[in-house]
Amino acid sequence: MRPFDVMIGLALAGLATDAAAQTSPSFDCSKATTAIEKTICADKDAAAADRAMADAYRRLLESLGNPAARTHLQRDQMAWLTDRQRICGSPSGAAGGRTMPLCLTELATARAERLAALPAGNAYSFVGERRLVERGRRGGVSYNIAVSYAVFEFADINYAGVNGTIKAWAEKFAADVRPSTQGNAGGPTEIGWFLDSGHVVHAASRDLVTVAAHWLLFTGGAHPNNGRIAWQVALTSGSLLRLDDIFGPASLWPEAATRLVQADLKKQFEERPGNEESLEPAVLRKMVVDARRWIFARDSVKVTFDPYEVGPYAAGPYEVELSYGALAPYIRTDGPLASRAR
C-alpha cells in the first residue's frame, strides 16, 4: 500500500472512531442491565443524547470548586436519573405516547440544555429540578403527566415566594390536564391525554435568572397544543421581578420594545404569514409588557408568542430575539441588569 493510502486510511479510521465516540452512550454497554440502559445502547439517537447530557454534567461539575455546589449538583443529577425511570421506563408507555427511545432522547436533550445554561464556577446558582410524574386512567381516558419545574435552593436566601409561585403553576397545570372522573366528553377516549413540560434556567447576570418553561399537551381535540411561560428571579433577594424592575419605567421602554418586536414580526410574517391585526401597536403592546413572555439569556433577550397569539396554529410559535445593545438605553442602571445598561 502506498504511504498516501496509509495516511488516508488512518485519517478515515480516526474519523470513524470520533463518530463512534460521539454517538456512544456515557456508560459501558457491555455492563448494561436495565431496560433503559439497553434501550440507550440500542438506539443511536438516545445514545448520542445520553453522551451529550453526561458531558454537560461533567463540564459543569468540574467547574465547581465550592463543595456545597458540587453536592447540590450531584444530588440533583441523581434525582433526575431516578425520575428518568418514572417518566420513560413504564411498560405502559412514556409520557405523550412516545416510544422509550424517543422519550429517553428528548429527556436527555432537555437535561443537557438545562445543564449547559446553568452558570458555572463561582456563579453557580443552586437551582434544582423537581418533577411531577403521574400516570393513570380516569373517566375511561388514560393520561400521562411529566412536568419538571425549577426550585431555588441557595441556603442563605429566602426563595419561598418564588418557589411557591412556580410549584403552584406546575401543580395547577397538572390538575387541569387530568381527565374528569365523569368521562371524556371532549374527544375520543381511545386517545390518551398527556402533559409534557420542561424548563431551562438562563443566567443573564449574577443577579438575574430567567426560568423558561415550555410544554406540550393534549386533552382531546384535533391536535396537541404547546406554549411557554417565563419568570424573572433576583438571585440575591429571592424575589420575582417585574419588567419595570429591569427596565426604567421613565424610559418609555414599552413603546421602544413594541417597535422592535413589531419590526421583527413583520419580517417573520413574510415567510410565515401571521395575523396582521396583532401588529397594531395598541394590541402588540399589551402582549409585549407581559413579563411571562421575556427570556433574559446570557447573550440575548427573547420575546415569545405561542400558537394562535400572533398567527394561525399551523404557523407555530413565534420568537423575537433582541440584542442587549438594542435594549441598553432602557435598562435600569440600578437594576439587576445594570452591567448591560448604557
C-alpha positions as CSV (number, residue, x, y, z in Angstrom):
1,M,0.0,0.0,0.0
2,R,1.3,3.5,-0.9
3,P,2.1,5.9,2.0
4,F,-0.6,8.2,0.8
5,D,-3.1,5.4,1.0
6,V,-2.0,4.5,4.5
7,M,-2.4,8.2,5.6
8,I,-5.9,8.3,4.2
9,G,-6.8,5.0,5.8
10,L,-5.6,6.2,9.2
11,A,-7.5,9.5,8.8
12,L,-10.7,7.7,8.0
13,A,-10.2,5.3,10.9
14,G,-9.8,8.3,13.2
15,L,-13.0,9.9,11.9
16,A,-14.8,6.7,12.4
17,T,-13.5,6.5,16.0
18,D,-14.5,10.1,16.7
19,A,-18.0,9.5,15.2
20,A,-18.4,6.4,17.3
21,A,-17.4,8.3,20.4
22,Q,-20.0,11.0,19.7
23,T,-22.8,8.5,19.3
24,S,-21.9,6.1,22.0
25,P,-23.6,6.5,25.4
26,S,-21.9,7.7,28.6
27,F,-21.5,4.2,30.0
28,D,-20.2,0.8,29.1
29,C,-22.9,-1.1,27.1
30,S,-21.4,-4.4,27.9
31,K,-22.4,-3.8,31.5
32,A,-26.0,-2.6,30.7
33,T,-28.6,-4.3,32.9
34,T,-31.7,-2.2,33.0
35,A,-34.3,-1.8,30.2
36,I,-33.4,1.9,30.0
37,E,-29.6,1.2,29.6
38,K,-30.2,-1.4,27.0
39,T,-32.6,0.9,25.1
40,I,-30.0,3.6,25.1
41,C,-27.3,1.3,23.8
42,A,-29.6,0.0,21.0
43,D,-30.7,3.4,19.7
44,K,-28.1,5.8,18.2
45,D,-30.1,9.0,18.9
46,A,-30.7,8.0,22.6
47,A,-27.0,7.1,22.9
48,A,-25.9,10.4,21.5
49,A,-28.3,12.4,23.7
50,D,-27.1,10.5,26.8
51,R,-23.5,11.2,25.9
52,A,-24.3,15.0,25.4
53,M,-26.1,15.1,28.7
54,A,-23.3,13.4,30.6
55,D,-20.7,15.7,29.0
56,A,-22.7,18.8,30.0
57,Y,-23.0,17.4,33.6
58,R,-19.3,16.7,33.7
59,R,-18.3,20.1,32.5
60,L,-20.5,21.9,35.0
61,L,-19.4,19.7,37.9
62,E,-15.7,20.2,37.1
63,S,-16.2,23.9,37.1
64,L,-17.4,23.9,40.7
65,G,-14.9,24.4,43.4
66,N,-17.4,25.0,46.2
67,P,-18.1,21.7,47.9
68,A,-21.7,22.7,48.6
69,A,-22.3,23.5,44.9
70,R,-20.8,20.1,43.9
71,T,-23.0,18.3,46.4
72,H,-26.1,20.2,45.2
73,L,-25.5,19.3,41.5
74,Q,-24.7,15.7,42.3
75,R,-27.9,15.2,44.2
76,D,-29.9,17.0,41.6
77,Q,-28.4,14.7,38.9
78,M,-29.2,11.6,40.9
79,A,-32.8,12.7,41.3
80,W,-33.0,13.3,37.6
81,L,-31.7,9.8,36.9
82,T,-34.3,8.3,39.3
83,D,-37.1,10.3,37.6
84,R,-36.0,9.3,34.2
85,Q,-37.1,5.8,35.0
86,R,-40.5,7.1,36.2
87,I,-41.0,9.2,33.0
88,C,-39.7,6.9,30.3
89,G,-39.5,3.4,31.8
90,S,-43.1,2.4,32.3
91,P,-44.3,-0.7,30.4
92,S,-47.5,1.3,29.6
93,G,-45.5,3.8,27.6
94,A,-43.8,7.1,28.1
95,A,-45.4,10.4,28.6
96,G,-47.1,11.8,25.5
97,G,-47.4,8.3,24.0
98,R,-43.7,8.3,22.9
99,T,-41.6,5.2,22.5
100,M,-39.0,4.6,25.1
101,P,-36.1,5.6,22.8
102,L,-37.7,8.9,21.8
103,C,-38.6,9.6,25.4
104,L,-35.0,9.0,26.6
105,T,-33.6,11.1,23.7
106,E,-35.9,14.0,24.4
107,L,-35.4,13.9,28.2
108,A,-31.6,13.7,27.9
109,T,-31.5,16.5,25.4
110,A,-33.6,18.7,27.6
111,R,-31.4,17.9,30.6
112,A,-28.2,18.7,28.6
113,E,-29.7,22.1,27.5
114,R,-30.6,22.9,31.1
115,L,-27.1,21.9,32.5
116,A,-25.4,23.9,29.7
117,A,-27.4,27.0,30.5
118,L,-26.7,27.0,34.3
119,P,-23.9,29.4,35.3
120,A,-20.7,27.6,36.1
121,G,-17.9,28.1,38.7
122,N,-18.5,30.7,41.4
123,A,-21.6,31.9,39.7
124,Y,-23.4,28.6,40.2
125,S,-27.0,29.5,41.2
126,F,-28.1,26.4,43.2
127,V,-31.3,26.0,41.1
128,G,-32.5,22.4,41.2
129,E,-35.1,20.5,39.2
130,R,-38.2,18.8,40.6
131,R,-40.8,16.7,38.7
132,L,-44.4,15.9,38.9
133,V,-44.9,12.5,37.3
134,E,-48.3,10.8,37.2
135,R,-50.0,8.1,35.1
136,G,-53.5,6.9,35.4
137,R,-56.9,6.4,33.9
138,R,-60.0,8.5,34.8
139,G,-63.4,8.6,33.1
140,G,-62.2,6.0,30.6
141,V,-59.2,8.1,29.5
142,S,-55.6,7.2,30.1
143,Y,-53.3,10.0,30.8
144,N,-49.6,10.8,31.4
145,I,-48.2,13.8,33.2
146,A,-44.5,14.7,33.3
147,V,-43.7,18.2,34.5
148,S,-40.3,19.5,35.5
149,Y,-40.0,22.8,37.4
150,A,-37.2,24.8,38.9
151,V,-36.6,25.2,42.7
152,F,-34.1,27.7,44.1
153,E,-32.1,26.2,46.9
154,F,-29.3,28.5,48.0
155,A,-29.5,28.2,51.8
156,D,-28.8,31.9,52.6
157,I,-31.7,33.3,50.6
158,N,-35.4,33.0,51.2
159,Y,-36.9,31.8,47.9
160,A,-40.2,30.7,49.4
161,G,-42.3,33.1,47.3
162,V,-40.5,32.2,44.0
163,N,-40.6,28.5,44.6
164,G,-44.2,28.6,45.7
165,T,-45.3,30.5,42.6
166,I,-43.5,28.1,40.2
167,K,-44.6,25.0,42.0
168,A,-48.2,26.2,42.2
169,W,-48.2,26.8,38.4
170,A,-46.9,23.3,37.8
171,E,-49.5,21.7,40.1
172,K,-52.4,23.6,38.7
173,F,-51.4,22.8,35.2
174,A,-51.2,19.1,36.0
175,A,-54.6,19.3,37.8
176,D,-56.2,20.9,34.7
177,V,-54.9,18.1,32.5
178,R,-56.3,15.2,34.5
179,P,-59.4,13.8,32.8
180,S,-62.7,14.2,34.6
181,T,-63.9,11.2,36.5
182,Q,-67.3,11.7,34.8
183,G,-65.9,10.7,31.4
184,N,-64.4,12.4,28.4
185,A,-67.0,14.5,26.7
186,G,-64.5,16.5,24.6
187,G,-63.0,13.8,22.4
188,P,-62.4,10.1,21.8
189,T,-61.4,8.0,24.8
190,E,-59.0,5.8,22.9
191,I,-56.5,8.7,22.6
192,G,-54.5,9.2,25.8
193,W,-54.1,12.6,27.2
194,F,-50.7,13.9,28.2
195,L,-48.8,16.9,29.6
196,D,-45.1,17.0,28.9
197,S,-43.4,20.1,30.3
198,G,-39.7,21.1,30.9
199,H,-37.7,24.2,31.6
200,V,-34.4,25.9,31.2
201,V,-32.7,28.3,33.6
202,H,-31.0,31.2,31.9
203,A,-28.5,33.4,33.7
204,A,-28.4,37.0,32.3
205,S,-26.3,38.4,35.1
206,R,-25.1,37.4,38.6
207,D,-28.4,38.7,40.0
208,L,-30.9,37.8,37.3
209,V,-32.0,34.4,36.1
210,T,-35.0,33.5,33.9
211,V,-36.8,30.3,34.4
212,A,-38.3,29.5,31.0
213,A,-40.8,26.7,31.0
214,H,-42.3,25.0,27.8
215,W,-45.0,22.4,27.4
216,L,-46.8,20.2,25.0
217,L,-50.2,18.9,26.0
218,F,-53.2,17.0,24.5
219,T,-56.6,16.9,26.2
220,G,-58.7,15.9,23.2
221,G,-59.5,17.8,20.0
222,A,-57.8,17.9,16.7
223,H,-54.2,18.4,17.8
224,P,-51.8,18.9,20.7
225,N,-51.1,22.4,22.0
226,N,-47.9,23.9,23.1
227,G,-46.7,27.1,24.9
228,R,-44.1,28.8,27.0
229,I,-44.0,30.9,30.2
230,A,-41.1,32.6,32.0
231,W,-40.3,34.0,35.4
232,Q,-37.5,36.5,36.2
233,V,-35.9,36.0,39.6
234,A,-33.4,38.2,41.5
235,L,-30.9,35.7,43.0
236,T,-29.7,38.0,45.8
237,S,-33.1,38.9,47.2
238,G,-35.1,35.8,46.2
239,S,-37.9,37.8,44.7
240,L,-39.8,37.7,41.4
241,L,-39.1,40.6,39.2
242,R,-41.4,42.8,37.1
243,L,-40.2,44.2,33.8
244,D,-40.2,47.7,35.5
245,D,-37.6,46.3,37.9
246,I,-35.3,45.6,34.9
247,F,-36.2,48.5,32.6
248,G,-36.5,52.1,33.7
249,P,-40.2,53.0,33.9
250,A,-39.5,56.5,32.8
251,S,-37.5,55.3,29.7
252,L,-40.7,54.5,27.7
253,W,-39.4,51.0,27.2
254,P,-42.8,49.5,26.4
255,E,-43.1,51.7,23.3
256,A,-39.5,51.0,22.3
257,A,-39.8,47.3,22.8
258,T,-43.1,47.2,20.9
259,R,-41.5,48.9,17.9
260,L,-38.5,46.4,17.9
261,V,-40.8,43.4,18.2
262,Q,-43.2,44.7,15.6
263,A,-40.4,45.2,13.1
264,D,-39.1,41.7,13.6
265,L,-42.5,40.0,13.4
266,K,-43.2,41.8,10.1
267,K,-40.1,40.2,8.7
268,Q,-41.2,36.8,10.0
269,F,-44.6,37.2,8.5
270,E,-43.1,37.4,5.0
271,E,-42.2,33.7,5.3
272,R,-44.8,32.6,7.9
273,P,-47.9,34.8,7.4
274,G,-49.4,35.8,10.7
275,N,-52.3,37.9,11.9
276,E,-51.6,41.5,10.8
277,E,-54.1,42.8,13.3
278,S,-51.8,41.6,16.1
279,L,-49.1,44.0,14.9
280,E,-51.3,47.0,15.7
281,P,-49.3,49.0,18.3
282,A,-52.0,49.0,20.9
283,V,-52.7,45.3,20.5
284,L,-49.0,44.3,20.4
285,R,-48.0,46.5,23.4
286,K,-50.4,44.6,25.7
287,M,-48.6,41.4,24.8
288,V,-45.1,42.8,25.0
289,V,-45.4,44.2,28.5
290,D,-46.3,40.7,29.8
291,A,-43.2,39.6,31.7
292,R,-44.1,35.9,31.2
293,R,-43.0,36.3,27.5
294,W,-39.5,37.6,28.3
295,I,-36.5,35.3,28.4
296,F,-33.3,37.0,29.5
297,A,-30.5,34.7,28.4
298,R,-26.7,35.1,28.5
299,D,-26.2,36.7,25.1
300,S,-29.6,38.0,24.1
301,V,-33.3,38.5,25.1
302,K,-36.2,36.6,23.6
303,V,-39.9,37.6,23.5
304,T,-42.1,34.6,22.8
305,F,-45.6,34.2,21.3
306,D,-47.5,30.9,21.4
307,P,-49.5,29.4,18.6
308,Y,-52.7,31.4,17.8
309,E,-51.4,34.6,19.6
310,V,-50.0,36.4,16.5
311,G,-50.6,33.7,13.8
312,P,-52.5,30.6,13.0
313,Y,-51.8,27.3,14.7
314,A,-50.1,25.9,11.6
315,A,-47.5,28.7,11.6
316,G,-46.4,27.5,15.1
317,P,-44.9,29.7,17.8
318,Y,-43.1,33.0,17.0
319,E,-40.0,34.2,18.8
320,V,-38.3,37.6,18.6
321,E,-34.7,37.8,19.6
322,L,-33.4,41.2,20.8
323,S,-29.8,42.2,21.4
324,Y,-28.8,43.7,24.7
325,G,-27.3,46.5,22.7
326,A,-30.7,47.5,21.3
327,L,-32.2,47.4,24.8
328,A,-29.3,49.0,26.7
329,P,-30.8,52.6,26.7
330,Y,-33.9,51.4,28.5
331,I,-32.2,49.1,31.2
332,R,-32.1,50.4,34.7
333,T,-28.7,51.5,35.9
334,D,-29.7,50.4,39.4
335,G,-31.4,47.2,38.4
336,P,-30.3,43.5,38.1
337,L,-29.1,44.1,34.6
338,A,-27.1,47.3,35.3
339,S,-24.0,45.9,33.7
340,R,-25.9,45.9,30.4
341,A,-27.2,49.4,30.6
342,R,-26.0,52.4,28.6
